[in-house]
Amino acid sequence: MDIKGSAALVTGANRGIGLAFARALLAHGAAKVYAGVRDPESMREPGVTPLRLDVTDEEQVAEAARTADDVSIVINNAGVAGGPALLEGSFDGARREMEVNYFGTWAVSRAFAPVLAANGGGALVTMLSVASWVANRRLPSYAASKSAQWSLTNAFRLALREQGTLVVGVHAGYVDTDLAADIDSPKILAADVAEMTMAALLDGAPEVLVDEVTRRVRAALSGDLETLYADR
């Protein structure tokens, strides 16, 4: 699909991967990029249009869909981590992850599906993770929320097929953002995630496998569990 001249929305656009998505869209010629953020006054990125959007607030989601009714690209990027260890701790953080990562994505996708249809189909992009496919001992509840989000993405791919909407799932390992700041593992750049996603939009590709670890895990899904978890 075309990015040049389009209008787009990025949720969680104030930093990290979301900000990289907004910058990449502008670099590829998007005419307008709505930056969905909880505090619009804090968004000072040149060229973007701040839009108040807490993806867990149904009224704000509905208002965003009314305001940004010209978009043909929606990128579900808003996400949180911070759930408990597997065998101890409060479930509050895990519930928050599901509210934002899963239900928030669902709410935004459902609200904007008719907007995309009215504007010719467009594209619905969801920022997922290699954790969508494989458990993470450090972040078990985050991985569970991403697994649910992946299933949801696939459901929207089926549901929006007839209206001509390209649904794209973006999977990556650790990205050099605040979310992974305390994790001592190799990381990729947010800008690389964004640029590979732009390439997928231009090519009409439904899936982005950003790094080698993601490609390796994706390929191992057809194998046995011992192979999938051999190095984890």
C-alpha positions in Angstrom: 0.0 0.0 0.0 1.0 3.6 -0.3 2.4 5.5 2.6 3.1 8.8 0.8 0.3 11.2 1.2 -1.5 9.0 3.7 -2.8 9.8 7.2 -1.8 7.4 10.0 -2.2 6.9 13.7 0.4 5.4 16.0 -0.6 4.5 19.6 1.9 4.9 22.4 3.8 7.3 20.1 5.6 9.4 22.8 8.8 7.4 22.9 10.6 4.2 21.9 9.2 2.1 19.0 6.1 4.3 18.8 8.1 7.4 18.2 10.2 5.5 15.7 7.1 4.5 13.8 5.9 8.1 13.7 9.2 9.3 12.4 9.4 6.6 9.8 5.9 7.3 8.5 6.8 11.0 8.1 10.1 10.0 6.4 8.1 7.9 3.9 5.9 10.8 3.0 2.8 10.4 5.2 0.8 13.7 5.0 -0.4 13.4 8.6 0.6 11.3 11.6 -1.6 11.3 14.7 0.5 10.5 17.8 -1.8 8.7 20.2 -0.6 9.7 23.7 -2.1 10.0 27.2 -0.7 13.6 27.6 -0.8 15.5 24.3 0.9 18.5 25.8 4.0 16.4 26.4 4.3 15.5 22.7 6.7 17.9 21.0 7.9 15.9 18.0 8.0 18.1 14.9 5.5 17.1 12.2 3.1 15.0 14.2 -0.4 15.7 15.4 -0.8 14.9 19.1 -4.1 13.0 20.0 -5.2 12.2 23.5 -5.5 8.4 23.6 -5.4 6.0 26.5 -6.2 2.7 24.8 -7.8 1.4 28.0 -10.3 4.3 28.0 -13.3 3.4 25.8 -14.5 7.0 25.5 -11.1 8.2 24.4 -10.8 5.4 21.9 -14.2 6.3 20.4 -13.3 10.0 20.3 -10.0 9.2 18.6 -11.8 7.3 15.9 -14.1 10.3 15.3 -11.2 12.8 15.2 -8.8 10.7 13.1 -11.4 9.7 10.6 -9.0 10.3 7.7 -6.5 7.6 8.6 -5.6 4.7 6.3 -2.9 3.3 8.5 -3.3 2.4 12.2 -0.3 1.1 14.2 -1.1 -0.5 17.5 2.1 0.1 19.4 1.0 1.0 23.0 2.2 -1.6 25.4 3.4 -2.2 28.9 5.4 -4.7 30.9 5.7 -5.2 34.6 3.9 -8.3 35.6 4.9 -10.5 38.6 7.3 -13.4 38.7 5.7 -16.7 37.8 5.6 -18.1 41.3 5.1 -15.0 43.5 3.8 -11.4 43.5 0.6 -9.6 42.9 -1.4 -10.1 39.7 -2.1 -6.4 39.4 0.8 -5.9 36.9 -0.3 -8.9 34.8 -3.9 -7.6 34.6 -2.5 -4.2 33.5 -0.5 -5.9 30.7 -3.7 -7.6 29.5 -5.7 -4.4 29.7 -3.2 -2.4 27.6 -1.6 -5.0 25.3 -4.6 -7.1 24.6 -7.8 -5.3 25.3 -6.4 -1.9 24.3 -5.3 -3.3 20.9 -8.7 -4.9 20.6 -10.5 -1.6 21.4 -8.5 0.5 19.0 -8.7 -2.1 16.2 -12.4 -2.4 16.5 -13.0 1.3 16.6 -10.8 2.0 13.6 -11.9 -0.9 11.4 -14.8 1.0 9.9 -12.6 4.1 9.4 -10.1 2.0 7.5 -13.0 0.5 5.4 -14.3 4.0 4.6 -10.8 5.0 3.5 -10.3 2.1 1.1 -9.1 -0.6 3.4 -5.7 0.6 4.4 -3.6 -1.2 7.0 -3.8 -2.3 10.6 -0.4 -3.0 12.2 0.2 -4.5 15.6 3.6 -4.4 17.4 4.0 -7.9 18.8 7.0 -9.8 20.0 9.0 -13.0 19.7 7.3 -13.6 23.1 4.1 -14.0 21.2 5.3 -17.5 20.4 7.6 -18.6 23.2 7.4 -18.2 27.0 9.7 -15.8 28.7 11.0 -16.7 32.2 11.7 -13.1 33.0 8.4 -11.7 31.8 5.9 -14.6 31.9 2.7 -12.4 32.0 4.0 -10.1 29.3 4.6 -13.0 27.0 1.1 -14.3 27.7 -0.4 -10.9 26.8 1.6 -10.9 23.6 0.5 -14.4 22.7 -3.1 -13.3 23.2 -2.4 -10.2 21.1 -1.0 -12.3 18.3 -4.2 -14.4 18.3 -6.2 -11.2 18.2 -4.2 -9.9 15.3 -4.9 -13.1 13.3 -8.6 -12.8 14.1 -8.6 -9.2 12.7 -6.8 -10.4 9.6 -9.6 -12.8 8.9 -12.4 -10.4 9.8 -11.0 -7.4 7.8 -10.0 -9.4 4.7 -13.2 -8.6 2.8 -12.9 -4.8 3.4 -9.4 -4.9 1.9 -7.4 -4.1 5.1 -3.9 -5.4 5.3 -3.3 -6.7 8.8 0.4 -6.8 9.7 2.0 -8.5 12.8 5.4 -7.2 13.7 7.6 -9.5 15.8 10.9 -8.7 17.4 13.2 -9.8 20.2 14.5 -7.2 22.7 14.4 -3.7 21.4 16.6 -0.9 22.8 13.8 1.0 24.6 12.9 1.9 28.2 10.9 -1.3 28.5 14.0 -3.5 28.0 16.4 -1.1 29.7 17.1 -3.5 32.6 17.6 -6.6 30.4 21.2 -7.5 29.7 20.7 -9.1 26.2 21.5 -8.1 22.6 19.0 -5.5 21.4 17.9 -4.1 18.1 17.1 -0.4 17.4 13.6 0.9 17.4 14.4 2.7 14.1 15.1 -0.7 12.5 11.8 -2.1 13.6 10.0 0.9 12.2 11.8 0.8 8.9 11.2 -2.9 8.3 7.5 -2.3 9.1 7.4 0.5 6.5 8.9 -2.0 4.0 6.2 -4.5 4.8 3.4 -1.9 4.3 4.9 -1.0 0.9 5.2 -4.7 -0.1 1.8 -5.7 1.3 3.4 -8.3 3.6 1.3 -9.6 6.6 4.2 -10.4 8.9 7.5 -8.7 9.9 10.3 -10.8 11.5 12.7 -8.1 12.6 15.7 -10.0 13.8 17.5 -13.4 13.7 16.2 -14.7 17.0 12.6 -14.0 15.9 13.1 -15.7 12.6 14.7 -18.7 14.3 11.8 -19.1 16.8 9.2 -18.6 14.1 10.8 -21.5 12.1 10.9 -23.7 15.2 7.2 -23.5 15.8 6.7 -26.5 13.6 9.2 -28.6 15.6 9.1 -30.2 19.0 9.1 -28.3 22.3 12.7 -29.4 23.3 14.0 -27.7 20.2 11.9 -24.5 20.7 13.1 -24.1 24.3 16.7 -25.5 23.9 18.4 -22.2 24.6 16.0 -20.7 27.1 
